[in-house]
Amino acid sequence: MVKGTFSSMDGNTLMVSVTNKKTGDKKDHKIKTDSSTKVTLDGKDATLTDLKAGQELKITPGANKGDPASEIEATSAVAPAPSDSK
């Protein structure tokens, strides 16, 4: 499983920024998808077009190296807390 932050999409390829836990360095990864890739957003069925930059993703890779992802679980970006203006 790959965990990262969704950056952009080009056709059926997602760009996901993954942070190295040891070094803190971020690296972009290309994740292939196809029509059989299951996509969920906050636990509900979704499509690739529902994904927005900044959302956290958990990606289950395909069965074999180079296969499209089998599942993408997305979490909505957390909205900033409202400011308390009195």
N, C-alpha and C positions, 0 to 999 in steps of 0.2 A: 504494500500500500504506500502511496505517495501522498504526503500532505503538503499543501502550499496555498498560495494566494493567487487567484485568477487575475491575469493581466489583460489578455486579449484573445481574439479568436480569428483565425484565417481559414475560411472554409470549414473543414472538419478537424482542424488542428488547433488545440488550445495552447496558449502560452501560460505557464504556471511558474511563479517565483517560489523557489524552495529555499529555506534557510538551513544551512548546515548547523546542527546542534552543537558541534564541538567548536567551530570557529566563528559562527555567527554570520558567515559570508552568505550572500544570496546569489542564487544562480537560476537563470531561466531554463525551463525544460519544455520541450514540445511534446504534447500528448495527443496521439492520434485517436480519433473517435470514428464511429460509423453508425448506421441506422440501428444496430443492435445494442449500442451503448445505453445502459439504463441511467437516467439522470433524475435525481431528486433534489428538491430545494426545501430545506426545513422539514424533511421527512415526507414531503408530498411529491407526487409525480410531477416532472417538469421536462423542459426541452433545453437544448443547448442555447437557444436564443433567450432563455430566461436568465442566463448567467450574466452577472454584472461585475465589472472590474472591482477588485477589493474583497470579493467574497472568498471565504475560506473553503477549500476543497479537500476532500479525501477521495483519492482515485485508486480504484482497484484495477491493476493491469490485466491485459488479456492473457489467455492461457499460455501463449508462447511469446518469446521475445519478438518485438516488432509488431505484434497484434494490436489492434485498437483496444482502448480501455474497455473493460466490461461494465464498470459502474463508476459513476461520479456522484458523490454526495456533497451538496453545497449547503452552506449556511449563510443566511442573509448577513450583510455587513451590519455591524452594530451601529445604530444611529447615535450621534453625540447627545449627551444629556442636555436638556433645555437649560438655558441660563436663567438664573433667578433674578429677574429685574423688578425691583420694588420701587 
